[in-house]
């Protein structure tokens, strides 16, 4: 790993930046309402092309989409949204996989690594079997009674993970060597992916994050 650039970021005073973004090493997707100034700030850190889209008529890109450099998992989209996303992913050689489940906020409930997907324990076995089949990745259910939204509780960058301190170490046994850090974001929040997002080039961190939290993230992903 090369040392990453970092930037503290917020949107309209909201430090939960991850809910508005999808980023991998090939491209970035952001909500249509994000200003050109913010777009340029993001582009300077992550150094990949940025595209403005909507998902199910919302700006909440990071809540609905999950993926890595090879695959992106989506709910059923409006035709116009799907066609735009297909155009982007085709250009960057990324496969779109449409999933059908009532829990369709895949960004909140799936954390996609390079060899595995960390998933919420609230998904049923039928969904998990289908997910394993279409993704060709190992499926690992993670969470507890109080914290179930696995995609929100973990962040994967370059196939490694930073996870919430509320998750149990025993859950991560199969991938323990890939856990780079454990902690919080935005001054105590356990919803890691809403407060840090990035790729091989840089990290975007929620503006409410403390000095200790920022240092933990920087050390982990470097």
N, C-alpha and C positions, 0 to 999 in steps of 0.2 A: 504494500500500500504506500502511495505517496502522500505527503502531508497535505491535508485538505484546507482550502480556504473556508472561512466561516463568516456568517453574517447573522445578526439578530434582526428579526423580522416580525411585523404585525400587519394585519389588514384591518383598516378602520378601527384601530385600537383593540383588535382581537388578536391575542398571541397564539391562538390555536390554528396555526398556519397550515398544518398538515391536512386539515379537512378540505382545503381548497386546492390541493396540488396532487399530481401523480408525477413521480420522477424516477427515471432509470438512467442508465449510462448512455442512452441513445437519444432521448427526447424528454420534454416536460409538458404536461397538460395543466392548464390553469383555467379558472373561471373567466368568463367573458367580461365581467365587471372589474377585474383587477386592472389598475391603471398602467399606462405605458412606463411610468417611472418605476413602479414596483417590478414590472416585467423585466426591465433592464437591470435592476438590482439583482434579481434572481438569476438572470442569464450570466451575469458577471461571476457569480459564485459557482454555478453548476456547469457552465460552459457546454450546453447542448441546446439545440433548437427548441423554442417554446411555442406552443400552439394554444389558442384560446378556444375552449369548447364549453358546452353545457351537458349535464347528465341528468336525464329525466326532468329537464326544465329548470335545473338548479345549478348553483355554483359549487356544489359540494362534491367535487371531483374525488377527493381523497376518501370520502365516506363510502362511495359506491364502487370504486375501482381498486383492484389489487393485482400485483404482478411483479415480474422481474424483467430481465433484459430479453427474454425469449417469449414470454407469454403474458397476456393481460386478461384478467377475469372480469366479466361485466354482467350486470343484469340485462334483461331485455330492454332495449332503448327505443326511443322514437326513431323513425326511419332516417330523418335528417341527421340526427346525432350519430347513429350507427355508420352512416355513409361517410361522414366527416372523420370519425375515428378510424374506419377501415382504410381510408386514404392515407392517414398518418402512419398507421402501423405497417401497412404494406410498404411504404417508402423506407421504413426502418427495419424491415424484416422481423416483425414481431407478430406472433399469432394471437388472434382474438378468440377467446373461448367464452361463449354465453352460457351462464348458469341460471337455472330456474329454481328458486326457493323463496319461501316467504321471508326468510332472513336474507334479503338481497343487498344489504349494506356490506358488501364484501371487503371493502377497505377497513371497516371496523372489526370484521370477524375472521379475516384471513391475513396471515403474514407470510409472504412468499419468499423463500430463500432460493438458492440455486439447485438444491437437491431435494428439498422438502417444503411442505406447507404446514405452518402452525395454524391450527383451526380452533374455533370455539367449541366447547363441549356441548353446546346447545344444538349443534347440527345432528340430525339423525343418521343412522348407519347407511341408509340408502343414498343419501346425498354424499356422504363421505366416500362410498364405493364408486359412485359416478365421478366424483372429483378426482379420485386416484386414477381412474381409467382414462379420463380425458387429459389430465395434466401430465401423467407418467412420472409423477413425483411422489415421494413418501408422505403420508399424512400423519401428523402428530397432533392429537387433541390436548389442548392446554387451557387451564383456567381453574377457578374455584367458585364457591357459592357466591362470594362477594364480587369477584372480578371475572367476567365471562367473555368480554369482548376482546378476544385474543389479538386481532389486528390492530386495535387501539393500544393494547398493552405492550406491544413489541414493535421494534423497527429493525428492518433488515436492510443493510447496505453492503454491497460487494459480498453477499452470501454470509455475512456475519450479523450478529444480533445484539441490540441493547434492549433490555427488558425491564419491566416494572418490578420494584422491590416486593410487591405483594404476591408475586407468583412463586410457587414452590420449586426449589431446586430439583426435586425428584422428577418433576414433569419434564425437565430438560435433559435427563440422562442420555438419551440417544444423540443429542447434539451439544453436550456440555462444552466441548472444545470450541464451538462456534459462538459461545456467549462471551462477548467482549466487555460487557458492562451491565450493571444493575443499578437502578436508582429511580429518580423522579425528574420532572421537567416543569417549567413554568412555576417555580416556587412551590413545589410539593405535589404537583399533579402526577398521577400514575398513568395517565393516558399518553404514553411516550410518543406514539406516531403523530399525535396532534401537535406536538411541540418540537419535534426534530424530524427533518426529512432531507435527503440528499442523495449523492451518488459518488462515483470514484473521484470526482473533482472537488466537491465541497459540501458543506453542511449549512442548512438554514435552521435556525434555532429560535423558538418563541421568545419574544422580547421580555417576558416576565421572568425568564430563567435566571437563577442566582449564579453568582460567580463559581460556586462549587459545582453546580449542575453543568454549567458550560465546560468547565475544566474536565469533569468526568466524561462528558461526551467527546470532547476533543481527544483526550487520552485514549478512550476506547476505540474510536474509529481511526486513529493514527497508530 
